[in-house]
């Protein structure tokens, strides 16, 4: 099975509560928790990072499609948030709102909705995920 990434993501946490350093192929980012739960808010929290991945993938996928079609849509905006419902199983609902400051046709809107639903991160999140953990 082919890996999605050329190089593994790695992470490290020391003694500072919640402050994580995450390394990716060309750099590092820090993740932290908000002050409301005793973090220092020095970087995005894990939920924000997950939603940022979906935002970036959606925007990039839409931009590639718009450019390939030659449509004059100079800007795409997106907002995301999530809620969770607990019952027998936990259900997470992600709200994704895509908007364009310029007018788009109903046909473009319908097609771009379908393309957004097919972005690779959307497909991962809507699919079956298995996490294999080793210690």
N, C-alpha and C positions, 0 to 999 in steps of 0.2 A: 504494500500500500504506500503510495507516494505522500510524503509530508506536505502540508500546506506552506510551511515556512522553510526557507533555505537554512536558517540557523535557529536553534531553540531559543525561546524566551526564557530568561533566567531572572530570579528574584532573590532579594536578601533583606532581612530585617535584623536590626541590632537590638539594643536595649531601649531605644526611644519608642515609646508606645505608638503603634500603628504606622510609623514612618517606614515605608518600603522603597527600595530601589529596584527598579525593573530594567533589565538590559535587553535590548533588541539588536538586530544586526548592525545598526549604525549609530547607536547611542543609548542614552539612558533617560528614564523619566522617573519621577518620584510619585508615589501614591500615599495618601494620608486620609484620615477621617476628619469630618468636620469638628469644630470646637464643641458643638452641642453634645458630642459623645466622647469628649476628652482627647480628641486629636488636635493637631495644630493647623489643619486646613492648608498645608503646604503644597498639596497637589490634589488631583482628583481622587475621589474614593472609588472603590471597585465598581459600584453600580454606575457611576458617571462614566467610567472608562468603558464598561460594556456598552452603554448607550452611545458613547462617542464612536465606538467601532461601527455600530450600525449606521450612525449619521454619516461618517466618512465614506463608508462603502456605498450607501444609498446615493450620496451626492456625486461620487466619482462615477458610479454606474450610469446615473442619469446624464451626467456631462458627456460621457463617451457616446451615449446613444444620441443625444441632441446634436453633438458635433458631427456624428456620422450621417445623420439625416439632413444636416445643413440648416437646421432651424435657427432663427434669430432669437434665442433665449439667453440673454447675457448673464442672468443671475438666478440661482436656485437657493432657497432658504429652507431650513428644516428645524423643527423643534421636536424633542422627544421627552417622554417621562414614562414612568412605570408604576403600576400598583400591584399589590399582591393580595390574593384572597386565600384564606386557609379554610380547609374543610377536610375531607378524607385525604385529599392531595393538595399541595400548594399550587396555585395557579398564578402565573405572572402575566399581566396584561401590559404590553408596551403600546403607548400611544405615539404615533409618528405623524406629524403634520408637515406636509411639503407645500411650499408656496412659491409663487413667482411674482416679482414686482411688475412684470409686464404681462399683458393679456396673452393667454394661450387659447387655442381653439378647443372645443369639446373633444375632437378627435385626438389632439395632442395630449390633452388631459387624461383621456382613457388609456392611451398607449403608455404614457409615462407612469401611470399608476401600475400597470402590468409590469413594466420594467423595474420599478422600485420593489415590487413584491419578489422579483427574481434576482435581486442583488445577492452575491454570494453569502454575506453575513446573514441576511434575512433567511436564506435557505438553510443555513446552519442552525439558526435559532428555532426555525419551524420544524426541523428534522429531529430525528432521534439522536441524542447525545449520550455517549458512554464515556465516563471518566475513569481511566485505569491509573490507579495511584500505587506507587511503590515507596517504601521507606528504606 
